[in-house]
Amino acid sequence: MLRTELGAKGVRVATVEPGMVDTELPDHVTDPDASRLMADLLQQIDCLRSADVAETVAFIASVPKHVNLTEITVLPTAQPI
């Protein structure tokens, strides 16, 4: 909806959908099973770092003004989905 409202004004709107990112989130999950699952996944794959997501956002902002990258999914290489 933002894209519809703001596109005519030259405002670009993009969605960045990151996969597994190495953050403190597992430390705040109260469900033991979910916490264990997240910890196991973090051990099994080389997760994204916050800098990886930031570089993606910087890339989106750097494209020419007439280009709008509307949706980007960023996953670690080893993350299947």
GUKE-720136 format. One record per atom (N, C-alpha, C): y negated, z, x negated; atom name; residue in one letter; chain; residue number from 1. Coordinates in Angstrom, 3 decimals. Each point is the difference from the previous one (the first is absolute). Example, Ala and Ser with C-alpha at 12.3 -4.5 7.8 and 13.67 -1.06 7.14 Angstrom:
5.690 / 7.800 / -13.190 / N / A / A / 1
-1.190 / 0.000 / 0.890 / CA / A / A / 1
-1.200 / 0.000 / -0.900 / C / A / A / 1
-1.050 / -0.720 / 0.350 / N / S / A / 2
-1.190 / 0.060 / -0.820 / CA / S / A / 2
-1.090 / 0.730 / 0.770 / C / S / A / 2
end
This chain:
1.178 / 0.000 / -0.816 / N / M / A / 1
-1.178 / 0.000 / 0.816 / CA / M / A / 1
-1.258 / 0.000 / -0.872 / C / M / A / 1
0.044 / 0.755 / -1.109 / N / L / A / 2
-1.159 / 0.006 / -0.898 / CA / L / A / 2
-0.297 / -1.401 / -0.518 / C / L / A / 2
1.059 / -0.726 / -0.336 / N / R / A / 3
-0.186 / -1.358 / -0.511 / CA / R / A / 3
-0.683 / -0.872 / 1.040 / C / R / A / 3
0.361 / 0.160 / 1.258 / N / T / A / 4
-0.606 / -0.772 / 1.084 / CA / T / A / 4
-1.473 / 0.350 / 0.152 / C / T / A / 4
-0.302 / 1.279 / -0.052 / N / E / A / 5
-1.383 / 0.449 / 0.196 / CA / E / A / 5
-0.897 / -0.289 / -1.200 / C / E / A / 5
0.541 / 0.130 / -1.214 / N / L / A / 6
-0.841 / -0.072 / -1.193 / CA / L / A / 6
0.074 / -1.311 / -0.767 / C / L / A / 6
1.016 / -0.808 / 0.275 / N / G / A / 7
0.158 / -1.253 / -0.732 / CA / G / A / 7
-1.194 / -0.917 / 0.120 / C / G / A / 7
-0.590 / -0.090 / 1.171 / N / A / A / 8
-1.167 / -0.870 / 0.206 / CA / A / A / 8
-1.214 / 0.486 / -0.794 / C / A / A / 8
0.021 / 1.278 / -0.393 / N / K / A / 9
-1.095 / 0.560 / -0.794 / CA / K / A / 9
0.281 / -0.077 / -1.502 / C / K / A / 9
1.109 / -0.659 / -0.345 / N / G / A / 10
0.333 / -0.157 / -1.416 / CA / G / A / 10
0.703 / 1.192 / -0.619 / C / G / A / 10
0.453 / 0.936 / 0.826 / N / V / A / 11
0.706 / 1.173 / -0.509 / CA / V / A / 11
1.500 / -0.301 / -0.005 / C / V / A / 11
0.612 / 0.161 / -1.161 / N / R / A / 12
1.437 / -0.229 / -0.115 / CA / R / A / 12
0.746 / 1.300 / 0.262 / C / R / A / 12
1.101 / -0.101 / 0.711 / N / V / A / 13
0.835 / 1.156 / 0.307 / CA / V / A / 13
1.407 / -0.305 / -0.478 / C / V / A / 13
0.570 / 0.922 / -0.776 / N / A / A / 14
1.341 / -0.196 / -0.531 / CA / A / A / 14
0.818 / 1.268 / 0.186 / C / A / A / 14
1.303 / -0.188 / 0.113 / N / T / A / 15
0.932 / 1.115 / 0.093 / CA / T / A / 15
0.868 / -0.008 / -1.246 / C / T / A / 15
0.059 / 1.129 / -0.691 / N / V / A / 16
0.875 / 0.149 / -1.162 / CA / V / A / 16
1.121 / 0.954 / 0.409 / C / V / A / 16
1.236 / -0.480 / -0.094 / N / E / A / 17
1.163 / 0.785 / 0.405 / CA / E / A / 17
0.854 / 0.287 / -1.232 / C / E / A / 17
-0.196 / 1.170 / -0.616 / N / P / A / 18
0.787 / 0.308 / -1.192 / CA / P / A / 18
1.375 / 0.548 / 0.346 / C / P / A / 18
0.946 / -0.286 / -0.873 / N / G / A / 19
1.337 / 0.572 / 0.118 / CA / G / A / 19
0.004 / 1.388 / -0.612 / C / G / A / 19
1.066 / 0.343 / -0.669 / N / M / A / 20
0.138 / 1.322 / -0.614 / CA / M / A / 20
-1.011 / 0.169 / -1.133 / C / M / A / 20
-0.870 / 0.982 / 0.155 / N / V / A / 21
-1.004 / 0.302 / -1.010 / CA / V / A / 21
0.270 / 1.416 / -0.510 / C / V / A / 21
-0.047 / 0.174 / -1.302 / N / D / A / 22
0.235 / 1.302 / -0.604 / CA / D / A / 22
-1.216 / 0.888 / 0.252 / C / D / A / 22
0.100 / 0.851 / 1.028 / N / T / A / 23
-1.087 / 0.904 / 0.370 / CA / T / A / 23
0.574 / 1.402 / 0.187 / C / T / A / 23
-0.843 / 0.913 / 0.430 / N / E / A / 24
0.438 / 1.366 / 0.260 / CA / E / A / 24
0.584 / 0.159 / 1.399 / C / E / A / 24
0.138 / -1.067 / 0.759 / N / L / A / 25
0.484 / 0.084 / 1.380 / CA / L / A / 25
1.315 / 0.774 / 0.126 / C / L / A / 25
1.004 / -0.231 / -0.849 / N / P / A / 26
1.248 / 0.761 / 0.170 / CA / P / A / 26
-0.193 / 1.516 / -0.085 / C / P / A / 26
-1.023 / 0.450 / -0.690 / N / D / A / 27
-0.265 / 1.435 / -0.109 / CA / D / A / 27
-0.508 / 0.602 / 1.305 / C / D / A / 27
-0.464 / -0.843 / 0.925 / N / H / A / 28
-0.579 / 0.481 / 1.249 / CA / H / A / 28
0.895 / -0.243 / 1.211 / C / H / A / 28
1.167 / -0.588 / -0.215 / N / V / A / 29
0.926 / -0.256 / 1.101 / CA / V / A / 29
0.807 / 1.273 / 0.242 / C / V / A / 29
0.021 / 0.468 / 1.238 / N / T / A / 30
0.672 / 1.257 / 0.304 / CA / T / A / 30
1.463 / -0.174 / 0.388 / C / T / A / 30
0.393 / -1.187 / 0.421 / N / D / A / 31
1.393 / -0.246 / 0.364 / CA / D / A / 31
0.817 / -0.153 / -1.284 / C / D / A / 31
0.980 / 0.866 / -0.235 / N / P / A / 32
0.767 / -0.046 / -1.252 / CA / P / A / 32
0.730 / -1.326 / -0.223 / C / P / A / 32
0.545 / -0.580 / 1.071 / N / D / A / 33
0.720 / -1.270 / -0.148 / CA / D / A / 33
-0.952 / -1.125 / -0.386 / C / D / A / 33
-1.144 / -0.053 / 0.659 / N / A / A / 34
-0.982 / -1.042 / -0.319 / CA / A / A / 34
-0.539 / 0.198 / -1.413 / C / A / A / 34
-0.245 / 1.235 / -0.375 / N / S / A / 35
-0.498 / 0.287 / -1.342 / CA / S / A / 35
1.004 / -0.416 / -1.058 / C / S / A / 35
1.275 / 0.304 / 0.229 / N / R / A / 36
1.061 / -0.384 / -0.933 / CA / R / A / 36
0.127 / -1.522 / -0.089 / C / R / A / 36
-0.079 / -0.681 / 1.144 / N / L / A / 37
0.078 / -1.461 / 0.020 / CA / L / A / 37
-1.131 / -0.611 / -0.816 / C / L / A / 37
-1.212 / 0.509 / 0.193 / N / M / A / 38
-1.146 / -0.526 / -0.742 / CA / M / A / 38
0.147 / 0.269 / -1.495 / C / M / A / 38
0.440 / 1.188 / -0.353 / N / A / A / 39
0.184 / 0.344 / -1.414 / CA / A / A / 39
1.057 / -0.899 / -0.643 / C / A / A / 39
1.091 / -0.250 / 0.727 / N / D / A / 40
1.055 / -0.881 / -0.515 / CA / D / A / 40
-0.519 / -1.415 / -0.210 / C / D / A / 40
-0.778 / -0.502 / 0.959 / N / L / A / 41
-0.551 / -1.348 / -0.130 / CA / L / A / 41
-0.944 / -0.097 / -1.201 / C / L / A / 41
-0.798 / 1.035 / -0.192 / N / L / A / 42
-0.928 / 0.003 / -1.135 / CA / L / A / 42
0.747 / -0.015 / -1.330 / C / L / A / 42
1.198 / 0.591 / -0.020 / N / Q / A / 43
0.807 / 0.001 / -1.219 / CA / Q / A / 43
0.701 / -1.341 / -0.227 / C / Q / A / 43
0.323 / -0.697 / 1.074 / N / Q / A / 44
0.797 / -1.226 / -0.086 / CA / Q / A / 44
-0.814 / -1.235 / -0.355 / C / Q / A / 44
-1.240 / -0.072 / 0.398 / N / I / A / 45
-0.781 / -1.211 / -0.246 / CA / I / A / 45
-1.297 / 0.322 / -0.729 / C / I / A / 45
-0.519 / -0.997 / -0.671 / N / D / A / 46
-1.281 / 0.117 / -0.683 / CA / D / A / 46
-1.083 / -0.261 / 1.046 / C / D / A / 46
-0.510 / 1.087 / 0.585 / N / C / A / 47
-0.955 / -0.102 / 1.108 / CA / C / A / 47
-1.345 / -0.545 / -0.467 / C / C / A / 47
-0.771 / -0.426 / 1.000 / N / L / A / 48
-1.371 / -0.394 / -0.266 / CA / L / A / 48
-0.800 / 1.224 / -0.430 / C / L / A / 48
-1.048 / -0.255 / -0.725 / N / R / A / 49
-0.952 / 1.045 / -0.349 / CA / R / A / 49
-1.294 / -0.271 / 0.772 / C / R / A / 49
-0.819 / 0.997 / 0.134 / N / S / A / 50
-1.243 / -0.193 / 0.748 / CA / S / A / 50
-0.839 / -1.115 / -0.610 / C / S / A / 50
0.065 / -0.158 / -1.319 / N / A / A / 51
-0.742 / -1.076 / -0.671 / CA / A / A / 51
0.482 / -1.375 / 0.447 / C / A / A / 51
1.290 / -0.132 / 0.307 / N / D / A / 52
0.530 / -1.284 / 0.480 / CA / D / A / 52
-0.633 / -0.377 / 1.333 / C / D / A / 52
-0.126 / 0.973 / 0.883 / N / V / A / 53
-0.614 / -0.255 / 1.308 / CA / V / A / 53
-1.490 / -0.285 / -0.183 / C / V / A / 53
-0.647 / 0.751 / -0.883 / N / A / A / 54
-1.427 / -0.212 / -0.255 / CA / A / A / 54
-0.252 / -1.402 / -0.551 / C / A / A / 54
0.860 / -0.477 / -0.884 / N / E / A / 55
-0.151 / -1.359 / -0.536 / CA / E / A / 55
0.148 / -1.039 / 1.099 / C / E / A / 55
0.878 / 0.254 / 0.945 / N / T / A / 56
0.177 / -0.926 / 1.132 / CA / T / A / 56
-1.273 / -0.050 / 0.840 / C / T / A / 56
-0.579 / 1.150 / 0.267 / N / V / A / 57
-1.250 / 0.062 / 0.774 / CA / V / A / 57
-1.116 / -0.722 / -0.764 / C / V / A / 57
-0.068 / 0.213 / -1.309 / N / A / A / 58
-1.023 / -0.667 / -0.813 / CA / A / A / 58
0.185 / -1.518 / 0.046 / C / A / A / 58
1.253 / -0.453 / -0.025 / N / F / A / 59
0.263 / -1.438 / 0.087 / CA / F / A / 59
-0.487 / -0.560 / 1.334 / C / F / A / 59
0.298 / 0.708 / 1.080 / N / I / A / 60
-0.443 / -0.450 / 1.329 / CA / I / A / 60
-1.526 / -0.132 / 0.025 / C / I / A / 60
-0.680 / 0.962 / -0.585 / N / A / A / 61
-1.468 / -0.030 / -0.008 / CA / A / A / 61
-0.558 / -1.070 / -0.922 / C / A / A / 61
0.801 / -0.474 / -0.945 / N / S / A / 62
-0.505 / -0.952 / -0.991 / CA / S / A / 62
0.146 / -1.471 / 0.384 / C / S / A / 62
0.730 / -0.284 / 1.058 / N / V / A / 63
0.181 / -1.411 / 0.369 / CA / V / A / 63
-1.328 / -0.560 / 0.526 / C / V / A / 63
-0.152 / -1.317 / -0.025 / N / P / A / 64
-1.257 / -0.605 / 0.485 / CA / P / A / 64
-0.337 / 0.451 / 1.422 / C / P / A / 64
-1.278 / 0.009 / 0.277 / N / K / A / 65
-0.499 / 0.510 / 1.275 / CA / K / A / 65
0.581 / -0.717 / 1.223 / C / K / A / 65
0.378 / -1.258 / -0.162 / N / H / A / 66
0.542 / -0.744 / 1.141 / CA / H / A / 66
1.508 / 0.228 / 0.191 / C / H / A / 66
0.592 / 0.848 / -0.825 / N / V / A / 67
1.440 / 0.289 / 0.065 / CA / V / A / 67
0.194 / 1.407 / 0.547 / C / V / A / 67
0.908 / 0.145 / 0.957 / N / N / A / 68
0.343 / 1.315 / 0.537 / CA / N / A / 68
1.505 / 0.181 / -0.074 / C / N / A / 68
0.425 / 0.897 / -0.879 / N / L / A / 69
1.415 / 0.364 / -0.068 / CA / L / A / 69
0.217 / 1.076 / 1.048 / C / L / A / 69
0.619 / -0.359 / 1.093 / N / T / A / 70
0.038 / 0.893 / 1.153 / CA / T / A / 70
1.038 / 1.109 / -0.109 / C / T / A / 70
1.113 / -0.264 / -0.681 / N / E / A / 71
1.057 / 1.001 / -0.059 / CA / E / A / 71
0.802 / -0.182 / -1.278 / C / E / A / 71
0.154 / 1.079 / -0.745 / N / I / A / 72
0.790 / -0.046 / -1.222 / CA / I / A / 72
0.938 / 1.197 / -0.007 / C / I / A / 72
1.284 / -0.269 / -0.192 / N / T / A / 73
0.996 / 1.046 / -0.169 / CA / T / A / 73
0.335 / 0.071 / -1.478 / C / T / A / 73
-0.116 / 1.180 / -0.577 / N / V / A / 74
0.261 / 0.207 / -1.427 / CA / V / A / 74
1.168 / 0.952 / -0.118 / C / V / A / 74
1.095 / -0.477 / -0.585 / N / L / A / 75
1.197 / 0.817 / -0.154 / CA / L / A / 75
0.400 / 0.099 / -1.467 / C / L / A / 75
0.643 / 1.098 / -0.376 / N / P / A / 76
0.625 / 0.011 / -1.315 / CA / P / A / 76
1.085 / -1.085 / -0.018 / C / P / A / 76
0.221 / -0.583 / -1.136 / N / T / A / 77
0.999 / -1.077 / -0.103 / CA / T / A / 77
1.363 / 0.433 / 0.502 / C / T / A / 77
0.382 / 1.222 / -0.271 / N / A / A / 78
1.345 / 0.486 / 0.374 / CA / A / A / 78
0.095 / 0.493 / 1.430 / C / A / A / 78
-1.111 / 0.064 / 0.731 / N / Q / A / 79
0.037 / 0.463 / 1.390 / CA / Q / A / 79
0.411 / -1.157 / 0.894 / C / Q / A / 79
1.159 / 0.098 / 0.671 / N / P / A / 80
0.489 / -1.137 / 0.777 / CA / P / A / 80
-0.814 / -0.280 / 1.253 / C / P / A / 80
-0.546 / 1.024 / 0.655 / N / I / A / 81
-0.781 / -0.216 / 1.223 / CA / I / A / 81
-1.213 / 0.879 / 0.005 / C / I / A / 81
end
